[in-house]
Amino acid sequence: MKKTLGIFGVLVVVIGYASLREGEAFLSAYNLQNILQRAALYGILGIGVSFVIMSGGIDLSIGSVVGLVGCIAPLVLTRLLKENMAEGVAIAMTLLACLAATALIGLGHGLLITKMRLQPFVVTLCGLLVYRGVARYIAADRTLGSSGFGDLHYIANGKVPLPFVEGFQVPVPFFLLLGLGVVAAIFLNWTIYGRYMLAVGRNEQAARFSGISTERIIISSYVLCAVIAGGLGGILFLLFQKSIQPDNHGNFYEVYAIAAAVLGGCSLRGGEGSILGVILGAALIQVLYNASNVLGFPTTLEFATIGSVILAGAIVDEVVKRIAAARRRRKADVESGSQAASRPHDDHVYRQTQQ
């Protein structure tokens, strides 16, 4: 909770500074709607990767999976429509095929990590390369579009007007993020499975000795990450951008997702994190990026800023852990000292009782 409040405080400070410097440009309805839309899309990726991070792993392949889904979906839809299938049925089957494909990808990651004992970094780094290559191959490196999805673009680009705020509309992806966030938070904090996931992230060996099926938990975390970030996120980004370049669609999206999770309080060692914090982390990254543009900072420093933010989050996490460990040691020393001081008196009373 303290980390969540901290990231919220930083977000408020950044918004306040940008508002004071360039209030008219930064606080315009168009600009705020753009921030909300992008924060929601990247927040969905962040929620997906947070499950893996909280279970003690990492997934570097998210961006390539998003790119793969962006290439698969138009091709599958075109093939189904050529078979004279009804448009609505073809779209539904295409979406299900994309989600099923990402579930298999997550399952493959989990099995390689748990059964083959490969490092998550190696497995997902190879996935990053493999899925990008497959996407470019099946698309023949040509530009693909999402025009065949018709009205479905509304879920990525639609906006809902607020009844009491004139001129401001809330992007539909923001509502999707809120719904997903509520479900993810309930799963993580109110179900046994979610608590098991955190326990595995804190100490996998201790969790195994406690009777938890650690392999099943780890596999499920990679499946959830792939389906949410790669599947759902990939579909939304396809509809959001409308035009897909197989060689760069989704590039570095894993950086945004991991940064949002780390900023939101997810420890890279596992076992800690909150969904609300991840959402705030995604919002902070997009506000920083947008504010830098509004304030005239070089956009070429975007990735340098994100990298610095991730590094700062990791340093803060390590410092907090050391401080907490030092406090526990001091408390244990004080308690042991108090017990040692009380022993002579107890021995004296015992001897008097025996006499």
Secondary structure as UniProt FT lines:
FT   HELIX           2..26
FT   HELIX           29..54
FT   TURN            55..56
FT   HELIX           62..82
FT   TURN            83..84
FT   HELIX           87..114
FT   HELIX           120..138
FT   TURN            139..141
FT   STRAND          144..145
FT   HELIX           147..153
FT   HELIX           154..157
FT   STRAND          159..161
FT   TURN            163..164
FT   TURN            166..167
FT   STRAND          169..171
FT   HELIX           172..190
FT   HELIX           192..202
FT   HELIX           204..209
FT   TURN            210..211
FT   HELIX           214..225
FT   HELIX           226..232
FT   HELIX           233..241
FT   STRAND          243..244
FT   TURN            246..252
FT   HELIX           253..263
FT   TURN            264..265
FT   TURN            268..269
FT   HELIX           275..294
FT   TURN            295..296
FT   HELIX           299..301
FT   HELIX           302..354
//
